[in-house]
Amino acid sequence: MKTLVLANQKGGVGKSAVATMLAHHLSQKGLRVLAIDFDHQGNFSSPMLLSKRPRDAGITSERLLNEPGARVPAGPFMLVPASDRLIFLEKEAAMHTPFARNFRSFVERVDADFDVCIVDTNPNPDIRMIAALVSADFVLSPIQLNQEAVDGVRALLTHSRVGVYKIKALLNPKLELIGLLPTMVEATPFQRANFRQLIERYLSLMIRIGAERVNWHRSRSVPPPDRPVRIVIPFPPRGRGMRPRG
């Protein structure tokens, strides 16, 4: 099983929408999908439940953190929804290490039951995000083309507690950042300027789309933000190399 975390420390960037589309897409491709919502607002859980496509696992996501032996039934498309109790976990400082350890153990227990696990996280840099990143194979960061979001990329990477680089260096060496995914794109001068700034600062973090990334770099030109984007998520076909690396 491969585990993908959607993460951004700024809310309202379309993170839950991207998680929802990815979960449905991968399920339609025939992969066994486990969807987990760690955001107490439940913006990932609600549309998934309304679609009636995934099966409710019968357990809410805070239990994956605070119960050592938590389990979910195997199935082609399962959802572990959020609950209001998630917001209180950060206050239990003495339990943060057990929370992260419990979730990692859970991921290991369900490894053979699913091909893909998609985890939507809250925008706050708290224990929920840490636990998710410590157990993940990949992290994808949706980002809006506004100044606050562009400035927030630094926090995503280097935050003293939940920065992707720190988590990878100290707690989860197999963690890979897929890249930054612009969302809610409009071809306005404002967004074009911010897109140019994003390219200039973080070209290496943009998701590769064929050879276009090289062309952007060589020409120093920035393509319009309304250009269609094809995202390639590095999940192998079912039955090939689905075991975590490392």
Buried (B, 14 or more C-beta within 10 A) or exposed (E): BBBBBBBBBBEBBBBBBBBBEBBBEBBEEEBBBBBBBBBBBBBBBBBBBEEEBBEBBEBBBBBBBBEEEBBBEEBBBBBBBBBEBBBEBBEEEEBBEEBBBBBBBBBEEBBEBBBBBBBBBBBBBBBBBBBBBBBBBBBBBBBBBBEEBBEBBEBBBEBEEBBBEBBBEEBBEEBBBBBBBBBBBEEEEEBBEBBBBBBEEBEEBBBEBEEEBEEBEEEEEBBEBEEEBEBEBEBEEEEEEBEBEE
